[in-house]
Amino acid sequence: MTSKYTELKRECYEANMQLDALGLAIFTFGNVSGADRANGVFAIKPSGVPYKALKPEDMVVVDFDSTVVEGAMRPSSDTKTHAYLYKNWEEVGGIAHTHATYSVAWAQAQRDIPIFGTTHADHLTVDIPCAPPMEDELIEGQYEHNTGVQIVDCLTKRKLSCREVEMILVGNHGPFSWGKNAGKAVYNSKVLEEIARMACLTLQINPNTPRLKGSLIKKHYERKHGRDAYYGQE
């Protein structure tokens, strides 16, 4: 019998397989989810299953309160983080979490990733934020839910929107990215990892590297995302 969530599961499965193909995940690390706003649910990778063993039908469908709607396996341990973000950011349709090396290194260092070059400016106009490590009482509480709170609070305090910034580091933990769908969330995860790698190498070559000047930030961001953007095809 075909489920009404068959296509949602397939899209979620393909996005998760991209994490593996792009070298953003090893073993069972990481997860991607994709939302179906019309039905108030999202599909997410099952917990602890190796990527090469996954099948589209293995994806678990849950509602925005993290209650399983369809699926035989336990959903990702990060499900409550995804659910919190979906409930607070209605424009988001996909979320990815990885343990990619350079992104995690910056998160462990508890440092924002400075905007050094035009690759970074092609995607956002500010440093990639790193949310501070979670307080002990929150760790002992609803940890995964509170990870979502950390992410939303960090952007709110910095007066940034989830449309302007589609990637973040969680201090001592790792990266989360999001977008209009699961595929875009994975795309942003790969972009984040490459920017993190470039920034790391940049500081090794010159620890005193200055940030990219404002005129180049504006030019590179607006030619891809501005009102008169001209990058790519119509």
C-alpha beads as a LAMMPS data file, in Angstrom:
LAMMPS data file: protein, C-alpha beads

234 atoms
233 bonds

1 atom types
1 bond types

-500.0 500.0 xlo xhi
-500.0 500.0 ylo yhi
-500.0 500.0 zlo zhi

Masses

1 110.0

Atoms # bond

1 1 1 0.000 0.000 0.000
2 1 1 1.373 3.407 -0.999
3 1 1 1.667 5.953 1.796
4 1 1 0.699 9.580 1.262
5 1 1 4.184 10.334 2.564
6 1 1 6.015 8.232 -0.052
7 1 1 7.362 11.230 -1.957
8 1 1 8.339 13.054 1.248
9 1 1 10.257 9.981 2.410
10 1 1 11.983 9.640 -0.952
11 1 1 13.129 13.263 -0.914
12 1 1 14.355 12.900 2.668
13 1 1 16.201 9.685 1.817
14 1 1 17.950 11.261 -1.174
15 1 1 19.026 14.247 0.906
16 1 1 20.450 11.982 3.598
17 1 1 22.354 9.981 0.999
18 1 1 23.875 13.239 -0.222
19 1 1 25.417 13.774 3.225
20 1 1 27.325 10.530 2.714
21 1 1 28.155 11.218 -0.941
22 1 1 29.498 14.705 -0.175
23 1 1 31.712 13.485 2.662
24 1 1 29.720 15.357 5.297
25 1 1 28.952 12.293 7.405
26 1 1 30.633 9.059 8.435
27 1 1 29.113 5.864 9.868
28 1 1 25.735 6.919 11.315
29 1 1 26.604 10.554 12.045
30 1 1 24.302 13.373 10.965
31 1 1 20.745 13.633 9.718
32 1 1 18.519 15.506 7.290
33 1 1 14.793 16.176 7.507
34 1 1 12.258 17.507 5.038
35 1 1 8.918 19.099 5.933
36 1 1 5.428 18.730 4.492
37 1 1 3.804 21.905 5.762
38 1 1 0.391 21.057 4.333
39 1 1 0.186 17.940 6.481
40 1 1 2.086 19.350 9.468
41 1 1 4.808 16.698 9.431
42 1 1 8.427 16.112 8.501
43 1 1 10.431 13.051 7.507
44 1 1 13.793 12.369 9.125
45 1 1 16.533 9.743 9.104
46 1 1 16.087 6.871 11.596
47 1 1 18.504 6.883 14.513
48 1 1 21.785 4.980 14.292
49 1 1 21.305 3.378 10.881
50 1 1 24.344 3.400 8.530
51 1 1 23.756 5.355 5.328
52 1 1 24.479 2.415 3.051
53 1 1 21.793 0.368 4.832
54 1 1 19.081 3.027 4.444
55 1 1 16.073 2.713 2.162
56 1 1 13.457 5.384 1.348
57 1 1 10.786 3.531 3.330
58 1 1 13.018 3.662 6.432
59 1 1 12.529 7.411 6.820
60 1 1 10.381 8.226 9.849
61 1 1 7.531 10.724 9.592
62 1 1 6.802 12.788 12.715
63 1 1 4.670 15.819 13.495
64 1 1 6.007 19.145 14.746
65 1 1 5.645 17.905 18.330
66 1 1 8.009 14.998 17.505
67 1 1 5.263 12.355 17.679
68 1 1 5.799 9.516 15.198
69 1 1 3.117 9.506 12.515
70 1 1 4.559 6.791 10.282
71 1 1 7.616 4.551 10.450
72 1 1 8.812 1.341 12.040
73 1 1 12.080 2.692 13.461
74 1 1 13.030 5.252 16.067
75 1 1 13.646 8.683 14.518
76 1 1 16.946 10.541 14.813
77 1 1 17.975 11.554 18.316
78 1 1 17.999 15.147 17.001
79 1 1 14.315 15.041 16.011
80 1 1 13.229 17.466 18.730
81 1 1 15.768 20.020 17.511
82 1 1 14.335 19.825 13.988
83 1 1 10.766 20.019 15.343
84 1 1 11.523 23.170 17.344
85 1 1 13.052 24.881 14.325
86 1 1 10.121 23.963 12.069
87 1 1 7.626 25.277 14.639
88 1 1 9.466 28.586 14.987
89 1 1 10.534 29.129 11.374
90 1 1 7.554 28.559 9.096
91 1 1 9.528 29.382 5.948
92 1 1 11.996 26.519 6.508
93 1 1 11.311 23.274 4.616
94 1 1 14.488 21.288 5.252
95 1 1 17.115 20.965 8.001
96 1 1 20.502 19.224 8.017
97 1 1 22.884 18.449 10.863
98 1 1 26.357 17.069 10.258
99 1 1 29.557 16.361 12.124
100 1 1 31.729 17.562 9.216
101 1 1 35.345 18.086 10.289
102 1 1 36.051 21.785 9.771
103 1 1 32.587 22.949 10.780
104 1 1 32.843 20.952 14.006
105 1 1 36.354 22.280 14.647
106 1 1 35.058 25.868 14.599
107 1 1 32.133 24.860 16.828
108 1 1 34.513 23.217 19.297
109 1 1 36.651 26.347 19.279
110 1 1 33.430 28.291 20.040
111 1 1 34.213 30.789 17.280
112 1 1 32.150 32.489 14.623
113 1 1 33.583 31.932 11.133
114 1 1 34.775 35.351 9.902
115 1 1 33.789 36.534 6.446
116 1 1 37.180 36.531 4.715
117 1 1 36.330 36.077 1.062
118 1 1 33.822 36.204 -1.749
119 1 1 32.870 32.515 -1.455
120 1 1 31.466 33.346 1.961
121 1 1 29.863 36.569 0.679
122 1 1 28.130 34.676 -2.122
123 1 1 25.955 33.068 0.552
124 1 1 25.652 35.503 3.459
125 1 1 26.826 38.950 4.478
126 1 1 27.881 38.259 8.072
127 1 1 30.172 35.934 9.986
128 1 1 28.690 32.459 10.383
129 1 1 27.461 32.568 13.981
130 1 1 28.456 30.142 16.692
131 1 1 25.861 29.794 19.435
132 1 1 27.366 29.590 22.940
133 1 1 27.605 26.189 24.640
134 1 1 24.449 25.094 26.413
135 1 1 23.988 25.819 30.135
136 1 1 24.099 22.804 32.484
137 1 1 20.452 23.009 33.520
138 1 1 19.403 22.932 29.867
139 1 1 21.668 19.959 29.148
140 1 1 20.023 18.099 32.023
141 1 1 16.561 19.044 30.756
142 1 1 15.165 18.481 27.266
143 1 1 18.582 18.536 25.602
144 1 1 17.576 18.157 21.944
145 1 1 14.655 20.577 22.277
146 1 1 16.960 23.056 23.973
147 1 1 19.457 22.762 21.112
148 1 1 16.715 24.198 18.919
149 1 1 16.177 26.942 21.489
150 1 1 19.914 27.715 21.386
151 1 1 19.824 28.129 17.614
152 1 1 16.734 30.343 17.494
153 1 1 17.912 32.455 20.442
154 1 1 21.333 33.011 18.874
155 1 1 19.891 34.422 15.658
156 1 1 17.287 36.450 17.555
157 1 1 19.890 38.056 19.821
158 1 1 21.998 38.961 16.800
159 1 1 18.947 40.356 14.984
160 1 1 19.386 37.895 12.120
161 1 1 16.619 36.017 10.340
162 1 1 16.621 32.412 9.177
163 1 1 16.209 33.743 5.628
164 1 1 19.382 35.858 5.845
165 1 1 21.451 33.190 7.579
166 1 1 20.796 29.541 6.698
167 1 1 23.639 28.019 8.703
168 1 1 24.951 28.080 12.249
169 1 1 27.410 26.407 14.587
170 1 1 26.343 25.202 18.024
171 1 1 29.227 25.620 20.459
172 1 1 31.021 22.351 21.334
173 1 1 28.537 20.468 19.136
174 1 1 28.473 21.133 15.416
175 1 1 26.725 22.667 12.422
176 1 1 23.063 22.962 11.498
177 1 1 21.853 24.257 8.142
178 1 1 18.406 24.781 6.669
179 1 1 16.623 25.958 3.555
180 1 1 13.451 25.803 1.488
181 1 1 13.714 22.000 1.248
182 1 1 15.922 19.111 2.344
183 1 1 18.138 19.377 -0.724
184 1 1 18.884 23.058 -0.074
185 1 1 19.680 22.266 3.571
186 1 1 22.314 19.759 2.398
187 1 1 23.664 22.279 -0.120
188 1 1 24.079 24.791 2.708
189 1 1 25.818 22.164 4.849
190 1 1 28.419 21.596 2.148
191 1 1 28.877 25.344 1.640
192 1 1 29.341 25.779 5.399
193 1 1 31.966 23.033 5.523
194 1 1 33.918 24.546 2.617
195 1 1 33.791 28.043 4.116
196 1 1 34.966 26.604 7.449
197 1 1 37.872 24.834 5.718
198 1 1 38.889 27.927 3.751
199 1 1 38.767 30.115 6.863
200 1 1 40.909 27.658 8.800
201 1 1 43.544 27.583 6.052
202 1 1 43.405 31.371 5.698
203 1 1 44.218 31.884 9.379
204 1 1 47.053 29.371 9.181
205 1 1 48.609 31.334 6.318
206 1 1 47.985 34.723 7.921
207 1 1 46.601 34.848 11.480
208 1 1 45.986 38.578 11.023
209 1 1 43.877 38.315 7.876
210 1 1 41.330 41.161 7.780
211 1 1 37.665 40.605 7.050
212 1 1 36.421 41.099 3.520
213 1 1 35.660 44.749 2.811
214 1 1 32.049 45.834 2.724
215 1 1 31.931 46.749 -0.959
216 1 1 32.900 43.203 -1.995
217 1 1 30.465 41.656 0.479
218 1 1 27.636 43.761 -0.957
219 1 1 28.592 43.085 -4.579
220 1 1 28.918 39.320 -4.271
221 1 1 25.800 38.832 -2.185
222 1 1 23.564 41.066 -4.259
223 1 1 24.626 39.672 -7.622
224 1 1 23.271 36.305 -6.465
225 1 1 20.468 37.302 -4.100
226 1 1 19.661 40.971 -4.642
227 1 1 16.672 42.498 -6.432
228 1 1 18.724 42.870 -9.621
229 1 1 20.630 39.574 -9.264
230 1 1 22.267 38.411 -12.477
231 1 1 24.087 35.228 -11.457
232 1 1 22.866 32.062 -13.198
233 1 1 20.094 31.650 -15.729
234 1 1 16.595 33.101 -15.725

Bonds

1 1 1 2
2 1 2 3
3 1 3 4
4 1 4 5
5 1 5 6
6 1 6 7
7 1 7 8
8 1 8 9
9 1 9 10
10 1 10 11
11 1 11 12
12 1 12 13
13 1 13 14
14 1 14 15
15 1 15 16
16 1 16 17
17 1 17 18
18 1 18 19
19 1 19 20
20 1 20 21
21 1 21 22
22 1 22 23
23 1 23 24
24 1 24 25
25 1 25 26
26 1 26 27
27 1 27 28
28 1 28 29
29 1 29 30
30 1 30 31
31 1 31 32
32 1 32 33
33 1 33 34
34 1 34 35
35 1 35 36
36 1 36 37
37 1 37 38
38 1 38 39
39 1 39 40
40 1 40 41
41 1 41 42
42 1 42 43
43 1 43 44
44 1 44 45
45 1 45 46
46 1 46 47
47 1 47 48
48 1 48 49
49 1 49 50
50 1 50 51
51 1 51 52
52 1 52 53
53 1 53 54
54 1 54 55
55 1 55 56
56 1 56 57
57 1 57 58
58 1 58 59
59 1 59 60
60 1 60 61
61 1 61 62
62 1 62 63
63 1 63 64
64 1 64 65
65 1 65 66
66 1 66 67
67 1 67 68
68 1 68 69
69 1 69 70
70 1 70 71
71 1 71 72
72 1 72 73
73 1 73 74
74 1 74 75
75 1 75 76
76 1 76 77
77 1 77 78
78 1 78 79
79 1 79 80
80 1 80 81
81 1 81 82
82 1 82 83
83 1 83 84
84 1 84 85
85 1 85 86
86 1 86 87
87 1 87 88
88 1 88 89
89 1 89 90
90 1 90 91
91 1 91 92
92 1 92 93
93 1 93 94
94 1 94 95
95 1 95 96
96 1 96 97
97 1 97 98
98 1 98 99
99 1 99 100
100 1 100 101
101 1 101 102
102 1 102 103
103 1 103 104
104 1 104 105
105 1 105 106
106 1 106 107
107 1 107 108
108 1 108 109
109 1 109 110
110 1 110 111
111 1 111 112
112 1 112 113
113 1 113 114
114 1 114 115
115 1 115 116
116 1 116 117
117 1 117 118
118 1 118 119
119 1 119 120
120 1 120 121
121 1 121 122
122 1 122 123
123 1 123 124
124 1 124 125
125 1 125 126
126 1 126 127
127 1 127 128
128 1 128 129
129 1 129 130
130 1 130 131
131 1 131 132
132 1 132 133
133 1 133 134
134 1 134 135
135 1 135 136
136 1 136 137
137 1 137 138
138 1 138 139
139 1 139 140
140 1 140 141
141 1 141 142
142 1 142 143
143 1 143 144
144 1 144 145
145 1 145 146
146 1 146 147
147 1 147 148
148 1 148 149
149 1 149 150
150 1 150 151
151 1 151 152
152 1 152 153
153 1 153 154
154 1 154 155
155 1 155 156
156 1 156 157
157 1 157 158
158 1 158 159
159 1 159 160
160 1 160 161
161 1 161 162
162 1 162 163
163 1 163 164
164 1 164 165
165 1 165 166
166 1 166 167
167 1 167 168
168 1 168 169
169 1 169 170
170 1 170 171
171 1 171 172
172 1 172 173
173 1 173 174
174 1 174 175
175 1 175 176
176 1 176 177
177 1 177 178
178 1 178 179
179 1 179 180
180 1 180 181
181 1 181 182
182 1 182 183
183 1 183 184
184 1 184 185
185 1 185 186
186 1 186 187
187 1 187 188
188 1 188 189
189 1 189 190
190 1 190 191
191 1 191 192
192 1 192 193
193 1 193 194
194 1 194 195
195 1 195 196
196 1 196 197
197 1 197 198
198 1 198 199
199 1 199 200
200 1 200 201
201 1 201 202
202 1 202 203
203 1 203 204
204 1 204 205
205 1 205 206
206 1 206 207
207 1 207 208
208 1 208 209
209 1 209 210
210 1 210 211
211 1 211 212
212 1 212 213
213 1 213 214
214 1 214 215
215 1 215 216
216 1 216 217
217 1 217 218
218 1 218 219
219 1 219 220
220 1 220 221
221 1 221 222
222 1 222 223
223 1 223 224
224 1 224 225
225 1 225 226
226 1 226 227
227 1 227 228
228 1 228 229
229 1 229 230
230 1 230 231
231 1 231 232
232 1 232 233
233 1 233 234
